[in-house]
Amino acid sequence: MTTPVVELEGVGRRYEIGGNVVTALHGVDLAVPEGSFTVVLGPSGSGKTTLLNLIGALDVASEGEVRVAGRRITGAARGELFRFRRETVSFIFQTFNLFPGLTARENVEFAVDVARRGGGDGAARAPEVLGRVGLGDRLDHFPHQLSGGEQQRVAIARALATGNPVLLADEPTGELDFHTGVQILELLREQAHAGVTVLVVTHNREISRMADRVVELSSGAVRSDGPPPGGPADVSTLHW
């Protein structure tokens, strides 16, 4: 049996807020195979983003163990975690996190060069990937010159361009119209078919219908884990 790319065993995360302990996740077990398109589904406060942050080494588990691409994230040194984030995971943040002083092209170039893929080929990759997300005519626009949906597409292009083997996306279609959102979901599914392990967190049940697998969270725990009813849906049947 192939070793999963993402593994969580008994993972919990607690925060202390104002003297009170808040449990964001508890007892989470998860194994995600290579080249799969997995959607983590749940309402606000269910622990979706916390789960994504633990997998991407942006946060630290209070208990349990997290392993990604053969690396043990739990207890790793800061330098090792930095290399892991640079070489292994790409993020699509709900809040975009673009550099305001860089153009769309430069935001993508920078991400590629930091990841050190293809000998630092960001200049070549940026126009091609931005074109794939429908921004071929916005290469030299700064974030403040772009709509929220366009900024989100730059963030998606940046993640796709790095070539890292794990892609983590937090509500990637939240700022997009339906037509563009479906195009982006198809791009993400194409990445999975090409061998990238894609995890998307969302509250949108329609998006989960496109996944190979749906993990549903409720109050910080996994409530269900399996393929969507009827298998991955055809794009033409989606609506939201």
C-alpha positions as protocol buffer text, in pm:
chain_id: "A"
residue {
  index: 1
  type: MET
  ca { x: 0 y: 0 z: 0 }
}
residue {
  index: 2
  type: THR
  ca { x: 134 y: 345 z: -94 }
}
residue {
  index: 3
  type: THR
  ca { x: 231 y: 564 z: 199 }
}
residue {
  index: 4
  type: PRO
  ca { x: -8 y: 861 z: 222 }
}
residue {
  index: 5
  type: VAL
  ca { x: 137 y: 1202 z: 140 }
}
residue {
  index: 6
  type: VAL
  ca { x: -50 y: 1362 z: 432 }
}
residue {
  index: 7
  type: GLU
  ca { x: -97 y: 1175 z: 761 }
}
residue {
  index: 8
  type: LEU
  ca { x: -250 y: 1296 z: 1087 }
}
residue {
  index: 9
  type: GLU
  ca { x: -273 y: 1072 z: 1391 }
}
residue {
  index: 10
  type: GLY
  ca { x: -469 y: 1177 z: 1698 }
}
residue {
  index: 11
  type: VAL
  ca { x: -416 y: 1545 z: 1618 }
}
residue {
  index: 12
  type: GLY
  ca { x: -560 y: 1813 z: 1844 }
}
residue {
  index: 13
  type: ARG
  ca { x: -519 y: 2188 z: 1865 }
}
residue {
  index: 14
  type: ARG
  ca { x: -612 y: 2401 z: 2166 }
}
residue {
  index: 15
  type: TYR
  ca { x: -581 y: 2777 z: 2213 }
}
residue {
  index: 16
  type: GLU
  ca { x: -594 y: 2983 z: 2529 }
}
residue {
  index: 17
  type: ILE
  ca { x: -809 y: 3293 z: 2476 }
}
residue {
  index: 18
  type: GLY
  ca { x: -872 y: 3530 z: 2764 }
}
residue {
  index: 19
  type: GLY
  ca { x: -789 y: 3264 z: 3019 }
}
residue {
  index: 20
  type: ASN
  ca { x: -1023 y: 3013 z: 2855 }
}
residue {
  index: 21
  type: VAL
  ca { x: -909 y: 2705 z: 2662 }
}
residue {
  index: 22
  type: VAL
  ca { x: -1073 y: 2668 z: 2320 }
}
residue {
  index: 23
  type: THR
  ca { x: -1046 y: 2336 z: 2138 }
}
residue {
  index: 24
  type: ALA
  ca { x: -1024 y: 2387 z: 1762 }
}
residue {
  index: 25
  type: LEU
  ca { x: -948 y: 2023 z: 1674 }
}
residue {
  index: 26
  type: HIS
  ca { x: -946 y: 1700 z: 1869 }
}
residue {
  index: 27
  type: GLY
  ca { x: -865 y: 1339 z: 1785 }
}
residue {
  index: 28
  type: VAL
  ca { x: -824 y: 1393 z: 1410 }
}
residue {
  index: 29
  type: ASP
  ca { x: -698 y: 1095 z: 1209 }
}
residue {
  index: 30
  type: LEU
  ca { x: -647 y: 1150 z: 837 }
}
residue {
  index: 31
  type: ALA
  ca { x: -453 y: 987 z: 554 }
}
residue {
  index: 32
  type: VAL
  ca { x: -447 y: 1157 z: 211 }
}
residue {
  index: 33
  type: PRO
  ca { x: -300 y: 970 z: -89 }
}
residue {
  index: 34
  type: GLU
  ca { x: -81 y: 1125 z: -353 }
}
residue {
  index: 35
  type: GLY
  ca { x: -254 y: 1287 z: -650 }
}
residue {
  index: 36
  type: SER
  ca { x: -593 y: 1311 z: -483 }
}
residue {
  index: 37
  type: PHE
  ca { x: -838 y: 1602 z: -476 }
}
residue {
  index: 38
  type: THR
  ca { x: -969 y: 1616 z: -120 }
}
residue {
  index: 39
  type: VAL
  ca { x: -1224 y: 1866 z: 10 }
}
residue {
  index: 40
  type: VAL
  ca { x: -1248 y: 1936 z: 382 }
}
residue {
  index: 41
  type: LEU
  ca { x: -1605 y: 2052 z: 435 }
}
residue {
  index: 42
  type: GLY
  ca { x: -1762 y: 2224 z: 733 }
}
residue {
  index: 43
  type: PRO
  ca { x: -1923 y: 2541 z: 864 }
}
residue {
  index: 44
  type: SER
  ca { x: -1736 y: 2836 z: 1011 }
}
residue {
  index: 45
  type: GLY
  ca { x: -1569 y: 2735 z: 1337 }
}
residue {
  index: 46
  type: SER
  ca { x: -1552 y: 2365 z: 1252 }
}
residue {
  index: 47
  type: GLY
  ca { x: -1170 y: 2363 z: 1246 }
}
residue {
  index: 48
  type: LYS
  ca { x: -1113 y: 2359 z: 868 }
}
residue {
  index: 49
  type: THR
  ca { x: -855 y: 2637 z: 850 }
}
residue {
  index: 50
  type: THR
  ca { x: -680 y: 2512 z: 1163 }
}
residue {
  index: 51
  type: LEU
  ca { x: -644 y: 2172 z: 998 }
}
residue {
  index: 52
  type: LEU
  ca { x: -499 y: 2328 z: 684 }
}
residue {
  index: 53
  type: ASN
  ca { x: -254 y: 2537 z: 886 }
}
residue {
  index: 54
  type: LEU
  ca { x: -130 y: 2230 z: 1073 }
}
residue {
  index: 55
  type: ILE
  ca { x: -72 y: 2040 z: 749 }
}
residue {
  index: 56
  type: GLY
  ca { x: 113 y: 2339 z: 602 }
}
residue {
  index: 57
  type: ALA
  ca { x: 326 y: 2392 z: 915 }
}
residue {
  index: 58
  type: LEU
  ca { x: 181 y: 2738 z: 978 }
}
residue {
  index: 59
  type: ASP
  ca { x: 60 y: 2619 z: 1318 }
}
residue {
  index: 60
  type: VAL
  ca { x: 169 y: 2355 z: 1570 }
}
residue {
  index: 61
  type: ALA
  ca { x: -47 y: 2071 z: 1700 }
}
residue {
  index: 62
  type: SER
  ca { x: -113 y: 2054 z: 2073 }
}
residue {
  index: 63
  type: GLU
  ca { x: -115 y: 1675 z: 2052 }
}
residue {
  index: 64
  type: GLY
  ca { x: -78 y: 1397 z: 1799 }
}
residue {
  index: 65
  type: GLU
  ca { x: 150 y: 1374 z: 1498 }
}
residue {
  index: 66
  type: VAL
  ca { x: 149 y: 1536 z: 1152 }
}
residue {
  index: 67
  type: ARG
  ca { x: 355 y: 1394 z: 863 }
}
residue {
  index: 68
  type: VAL
  ca { x: 362 y: 1537 z: 511 }
}
residue {
  index: 69
  type: ALA
  ca { x: 556 y: 1399 z: 213 }
}
residue {
  index: 70
  type: GLY
  ca { x: 761 y: 1178 z: 439 }
}
residue {
  index: 71
  type: ARG
  ca { x: 852 y: 1459 z: 679 }
}
residue {
  index: 72
  type: ARG
  ca { x: 753 y: 1463 z: 1042 }
}
residue {
  index: 73
  type: ILE
  ca { x: 617 y: 1813 z: 1099 }
}
residue {
  index: 74
  type: THR
  ca { x: 547 y: 1770 z: 1468 }
}
residue {
  index: 75
  type: GLY
  ca { x: 847 y: 1885 z: 1668 }
}
residue {
  index: 76
  type: ALA
  ca { x: 1056 y: 1987 z: 1365 }
}
residue {
  index: 77
  type: ALA
  ca { x: 1306 y: 2271 z: 1399 }
}
residue {
  index: 78
  type: ARG
  ca { x: 1218 y: 2614 z: 1255 }
}
residue {
  index: 79
  type: GLY
  ca { x: 1474 y: 2588 z: 976 }
}
residue {
  index: 80
  type: GLU
  ca { x: 1340 y: 2251 z: 868 }
}
residue {
  index: 81
  type: LEU
  ca { x: 984 y: 2386 z: 870 }
}
residue {
  index: 82
  type: PHE
  ca { x: 1092 y: 2679 z: 653 }
}
residue {
  index: 83
  type: ARG
  ca { x: 1244 y: 2443 z: 396 }
}
residue {
  index: 84
  type: PHE
  ca { x: 933 y: 2227 z: 411 }
}
residue {
  index: 85
  type: ARG
  ca { x: 704 y: 2521 z: 334 }
}
residue {
  index: 86
  type: ARG
  ca { x: 931 y: 2639 z: 53 }
}
residue {
  index: 87
  type: GLU
  ca { x: 982 y: 2303 z: -117 }
}
residue {
  index: 88
  type: THR
  ca { x: 673 y: 2095 z: -38 }
}
residue {
  index: 89
  type: VAL
  ca { x: 355 y: 2301 z: 8 }
}
residue {
  index: 90
  type: SER
  ca { x: 189 y: 2582 z: -184 }
}
residue {
  index: 91
  type: PHE
  ca { x: -88 y: 2789 z: -27 }
}
residue {
  index: 92
  type: ILE
  ca { x: -395 y: 2963 z: -165 }
}
residue {
  index: 93
  type: PHE
  ca { x: -501 y: 3191 z: 119 }
}
residue {
  index: 94
  type: GLN
  ca { x: -856 y: 3317 z: 162 }
}
residue {
  index: 95
  type: THR
  ca { x: -710 y: 3667 z: 220 }
}
residue {
  index: 96
  type: PHE
  ca { x: -486 y: 3650 z: -93 }
}
residue {
  index: 97
  type: ASN
  ca { x: -163 y: 3766 z: 86 }
}
residue {
  index: 98
  type: LEU
  ca { x: -24 y: 3930 z: -227 }
}
residue {
  index: 99
  type: PHE
  ca { x: 269 y: 4171 z: -206 }
}
residue {
  index: 100
  type: PRO
  ca { x: 109 y: 4514 z: -269 }
}
residue {
  index: 101
  type: GLY
  ca { x: 425 y: 4660 z: -422 }
}
residue {
  index: 102
  type: LEU
  ca { x: 461 y: 4382 z: -681 }
}
residue {
  index: 103
  type: THR
  ca { x: 263 y: 4336 z: -1001 }
}
residue {
  index: 104
  type: ALA
  ca { x: 65 y: 4020 z: -1069 }
}
residue {
  index: 105
  type: ARG
  ca { x: 356 y: 3891 z: -1278 }
}
residue {
  index: 106
  type: GLU
  ca { x: 610 y: 3974 z: -1005 }
}
residue {
  index: 107
  type: ASN
  ca { x: 401 y: 3812 z: -730 }
}
residue {
  index: 108
  type: VAL
  ca { x: 408 y: 3485 z: -923 }
}
residue {
  index: 109
  type: GLU
  ca { x: 775 y: 3519 z: -1022 }
}
residue {
  index: 110
  type: PHE
  ca { x: 875 y: 3574 z: -661 }
}
residue {
  index: 111
  type: ALA
  ca { x: 693 y: 3261 z: -541 }
}
residue {
  index: 112
  type: VAL
  ca { x: 854 y: 3046 z: -809 }
}
residue {
  index: 113
  type: ASP
  ca { x: 1202 y: 3180 z: -741 }
}
residue {
  index: 114
  type: VAL
  ca { x: 1166 y: 3126 z: -365 }
}
residue {
  index: 115
  type: ALA
  ca { x: 1060 y: 2767 z: -426 }
}
residue {
  index: 116
  type: ARG
  ca { x: 1371 y: 2733 z: -648 }
}
residue {
  index: 117
  type: ARG
  ca { x: 1191 y: 2529 z: -906 }
}
residue {
  index: 118
  type: GLY
  ca { x: 1344 y: 2487 z: -1253 }
}
residue {
  index: 119
  type: GLY
  ca { x: 1649 y: 2694 z: -1164 }
}
residue {
  index: 120
  type: GLY
  ca { x: 1441 y: 2999 z: -1076 }
}
residue {
  index: 121
  type: ASP
  ca { x: 1224 y: 3013 z: -1390 }
}
residue {
  index: 122
  type: GLY
  ca { x: 962 y: 3251 z: -1251 }
}
residue {
  index: 123
  type: ALA
  ca { x: 993 y: 3493 z: -1543 }
}
residue {
  index: 124
  type: ALA
  ca { x: 895 y: 3217 z: -1784 }
}
residue {
  index: 125
  type: ARG
  ca { x: 628 y: 3055 z: -1568 }
}
residue {
  index: 126
  type: ALA
  ca { x: 437 y: 3365 z: -1457 }
}
residue {
  index: 127
  type: PRO
  ca { x: 277 y: 3472 z: -1789 }
}
residue {
  index: 128
  type: GLU
  ca { x: 179 y: 3116 z: -1875 }
}
residue {
  index: 129
  type: VAL
  ca { x: 9 y: 3041 z: -1541 }
}
residue {
  index: 130
  type: LEU
  ca { x: -157 y: 3383 z: -1515 }
}
residue {
  index: 131
  type: GLY
  ca { x: -297 y: 3321 z: -1862 }
}
residue {
  index: 132
  type: ARG
  ca { x: -443 y: 2991 z: -1744 }
}
residue {
  index: 133
  type: VAL
  ca { x: -642 y: 3170 z: -1473 }
}
residue {
  index: 134
  type: GLY
  ca { x: -767 y: 3434 z: -1718 }
}
residue {
  index: 135
  type: LEU
  ca { x: -527 y: 3716 z: -1627 }
}
residue {
  index: 136
  type: GLY
  ca { x: -307 y: 3726 z: -1935 }
}
residue {
  index: 137
  type: ASP
  ca { x: -403 y: 4092 z: -1984 }
}
residue {
  index: 138
  type: ARG
  ca { x: -334 y: 4187 z: -1619 }
}
residue {
  index: 139
  type: LEU
  ca { x: 30 y: 4084 z: -1588 }
}
residue {
  index: 140
  type: ASP
  ca { x: 160 y: 4429 z: -1499 }
}
residue {
  index: 141
  type: HIS
  ca { x: -127 y: 4540 z: -1275 }
}
residue {
  index: 142
  type: PHE
  ca { x: -65 y: 4589 z: -903 }
}
residue {
  index: 143
  type: PRO
  ca { x: -304 y: 4430 z: -649 }
}
residue {
  index: 144
  type: HIS
  ca { x: -482 y: 4762 z: -581 }
}
residue {
  index: 145
  type: GLN
  ca { x: -562 y: 4780 z: -954 }
}
residue {
  index: 146
  type: LEU
  ca { x: -732 y: 4440 z: -948 }
}
residue {
  index: 147
  type: SER
  ca { x: -1075 y: 4334 z: -823 }
}
residue {
  index: 148
  type: GLY
  ca { x: -1105 y: 4091 z: -532 }
}
residue {
  index: 149
  type: GLY
  ca { x: -1173 y: 3806 z: -773 }
}
residue {
  index: 150
  type: GLU
  ca { x: -870 y: 3897 z: -984 }
}
residue {
  index: 151
  type: GLN
  ca { x: -649 y: 3911 z: -675 }
}
residue {
  index: 152
  type: GLN
  ca { x: -770 y: 3567 z: -580 }
}
residue {
  index: 153
  type: ARG
  ca { x: -678 y: 3438 z: -925 }
}
residue {
  index: 154
  type: VAL
  ca { x: -326 y: 3583 z: -887 }
}
residue {
  index: 155
  type: ALA
  ca { x: -300 y: 3397 z: -555 }
}
residue {
  index: 156
  type: ILE
  ca { x: -412 y: 3077 z: -727 }
}
residue {
  index: 157
  type: ALA
  ca { x: -166 y: 3127 z: -1013 }
}
residue {
  index: 158
  type: ARG
  ca { x: 114 y: 3182 z: -762 }
}
residue {
  index: 159
  type: ALA
  ca { x: 38 y: 2850 z: -593 }
}
residue {
  index: 160
  type: LEU
  ca { x: 7 y: 2658 z: -920 }
}
residue {
  index: 161
  type: ALA
  ca { x: 334 y: 2798 z: -1056 }
}
residue {
  index: 162
  type: THR
  ca { x: 560 y: 2675 z: -777 }
}
residue {
  index: 163
  type: GLY
  ca { x: 530 y: 2311 z: -878 }
}
residue {
  index: 164
  type: ASN
  ca { x: 527 y: 2193 z: -516 }
}
residue {
  index: 165
  type: PRO
  ca { x: 377 y: 1846 z: -458 }
}
residue {
  index: 166
  type: VAL
  ca { x: 112 y: 1954 z: -203 }
}
residue {
  index: 167
  type: LEU
  ca { x: -136 y: 2235 z: -265 }
}
residue {
  index: 168
  type: LEU
  ca { x: -348 y: 2371 z: 21 }
}
residue {
  index: 169
  type: ALA
  ca { x: -640 y: 2603 z: -56 }
}
residue {
  index: 170
  type: ASP
  ca { x: -859 y: 2793 z: 191 }
}
residue {
  index: 171
  type: GLU
  ca { x: -1196 y: 2883 z: 28 }
}
residue {
  index: 172
  type: PRO
  ca { x: -1028 y: 2938 z: -313 }
}
residue {
  index: 173
  type: THR
  ca { x: -1352 y: 3034 z: -490 }
}
residue {
  index: 174
  type: GLY
  ca { x: -1486 y: 3262 z: -218 }
}
residue {
  index: 175
  type: GLU
  ca { x: -1426 y: 3584 z: -417 }
}
residue {
  index: 176
  type: LEU
  ca { x: -1502 y: 3440 z: -760 }
}
residue {
  index: 177
  type: ASP
  ca { x: -1816 y: 3438 z: -971 }
}
residue {
  index: 178
  type: PHE
  ca { x: -1961 y: 3097 z: -1053 }
}
residue {
  index: 179
  type: HIS
  ca { x: -1811 y: 3071 z: -1403 }
}
residue {
  index: 180
  type: THR
  ca { x: -1458 y: 3162 z: -1289 }
}
residue {
  index: 181
  type: GLY
  ca { x: -1492 y: 2948 z: -977 }
}
residue {
  index: 182
  type: VAL
  ca { x: -1572 y: 2641 z: -1184 }
}
residue {
  index: 183
  type: GLN
  ca { x: -1271 y: 2709 z: -1408 }
}
residue {
  index: 184
  type: ILE
  ca { x: -1044 y: 2729 z: -1104 }
}
residue {
  index: 185
  type: LEU
  ca { x: -1185 y: 2407 z: -959 }
}
residue {
  index: 186
  type: GLU
  ca { x: -1117 y: 2234 z: -1289 }
}
residue {
  index: 187
  type: LEU
  ca { x: -759 y: 2362 z: -1277 }
}
residue {
  index: 188
  type: LEU
  ca { x: -718 y: 2223 z: -927 }
}
residue {
  index: 189
  type: ARG
  ca { x: -862 y: 1889 z: -1033 }
}
residue {
  index: 190
  type: GLU
  ca { x: -618 y: 1884 z: -1328 }
}
residue {
  index: 191
  type: GLN
  ca { x: -333 y: 1938 z: -1081 }
}
residue {
  index: 192
  type: ALA
  ca { x: -447 y: 1636 z: -883 }
}
residue {
  index: 193
  type: HIS
  ca { x: -464 y: 1425 z: -1199 }
}
residue {
  index: 194
  type: ALA
  ca { x: -105 y: 1533 z: -1271 }
}
residue {
  index: 195
  type: GLY
  ca { x: 7 y: 1398 z: -932 }
}
residue {
  index: 196
  type: VAL
  ca { x: -25 y: 1700 z: -702 }
}
residue {
  index: 197
  type: THR
  ca { x: -200 y: 1631 z: -372 }
}
residue {
  index: 198
  type: VAL
  ca { x: -472 y: 1897 z: -345 }
}
residue {
  index: 199
  type: LEU
  ca { x: -662 y: 1981 z: -26 }
}
residue {
  index: 200
  type: VAL
  ca { x: -937 y: 2243 z: -37 }
}
residue {
  index: 201
  type: VAL
  ca { x: -1126 y: 2364 z: 269 }
}
residue {
  index: 202
  type: THR
  ca { x: -1469 y: 2514 z: 213 }
}
residue {
  index: 203
  type: HIS
  ca { x: -1819 y: 2550 z: 355 }
}
residue {
  index: 204
  type: ASN
  ca { x: -1963 y: 2509 z: 3 }
}
residue {
  index: 205
  type: ARG
  ca { x: -2114 y: 2163 z: -38 }
}
residue {
  index: 206
  type: GLU
  ca { x: -2135 y: 2204 z: -416 }
}
residue {
  index: 207
  type: ILE
  ca { x: -1756 y: 2233 z: -438 }
}
residue {
  index: 208
  type: SER
  ca { x: -1722 y: 1907 z: -245 }
}
residue {
  index: 209
  type: ARG
  ca { x: -1909 y: 1728 z: -522 }
}
residue {
  index: 210
  type: MET
  ca { x: -1604 y: 1771 z: -750 }
}
residue {
  index: 211
  type: ALA
  ca { x: -1368 y: 1599 z: -507 }
}
residue {
  index: 212
  type: ASP
  ca { x: -1233 y: 1246 z: -508 }
}
residue {
  index: 213
  type: ARG
  ca { x: -1292 y: 1249 z: -135 }
}
residue {
  index: 214
  type: VAL
  ca { x: -1480 y: 1460 z: 119 }
}
residue {
  index: 215
  type: VAL
  ca { x: -1377 y: 1493 z: 484 }
}
residue {
  index: 216
  type: GLU
  ca { x: -1651 y: 1659 z: 686 }
}
residue {
  index: 217
  type: LEU
  ca { x: -1562 y: 1840 z: 1008 }
}
residue {
  index: 218
  type: SER
  ca { x: -1795 y: 1940 z: 1287 }
}
residue {
  index: 219
  type: SER
  ca { x: -1687 y: 2101 z: 1615 }
}
residue {
  index: 220
  type: GLY
  ca { x: -1324 y: 2011 z: 1551 }
}
residue {
  index: 221
  type: ALA
  ca { x: -1375 y: 1641 z: 1481 }
}
residue {
  index: 222
  type: VAL
  ca { x: -1408 y: 1430 z: 1165 }
}
residue {
  index: 223
  type: ARG
  ca { x: -1773 y: 1334 z: 1122 }
}
residue {
  index: 224
  type: SER
  ca { x: -1745 y: 1158 z: 786 }
}
residue {
  index: 225
  type: ASP
  ca { x: -1473 y: 1066 z: 538 }
}
residue {
  index: 226
  type: GLY
  ca { x: -1529 y: 917 z: 195 }
}
residue {
  index: 227
  type: PRO
  ca { x: -1611 y: 984 z: -170 }
}
residue {
  index: 228
  type: PRO
  ca { x: -1894 y: 1225 z: -254 }
}
residue {
  index: 229
  type: PRO
  ca { x: -2230 y: 1057 z: -317 }
}
residue {
  index: 230
  type: GLY
  ca { x: -2231 y: 932 z: -674 }
}
residue {
  index: 231
  type: GLY
  ca { x: -1858 y: 996 z: -717 }
}
residue {
  index: 232
  type: PRO
  ca { x: -1691 y: 1314 z: -847 }
}
residue {
  index: 233
  type: ALA
  ca { x: -1951 y: 1531 z: -1022 }
}
residue {
  index: 234
  type: ASP
  ca { x: -1939 y: 1662 z: -1375 }
}
residue {
  index: 235
  type: VAL
  ca { x: -1877 y: 2037 z: -1380 }
}
residue {
  index: 236
  type: SER
  ca { x: -2194 y: 2097 z: -1581 }
}
residue {
  index: 237
  type: THR
  ca { x: -2408 y: 1982 z: -1286 }
}
residue {
  index: 238
  type: LEU
  ca { x: -2268 y: 2233 z: -1035 }
}
residue {
  index: 239
  type: HIS
  ca { x: -2451 y: 2544 z: -915 }
}
residue {
  index: 240
  type: TRP
  ca { x: -2414 y: 2788 z: -625 }
}
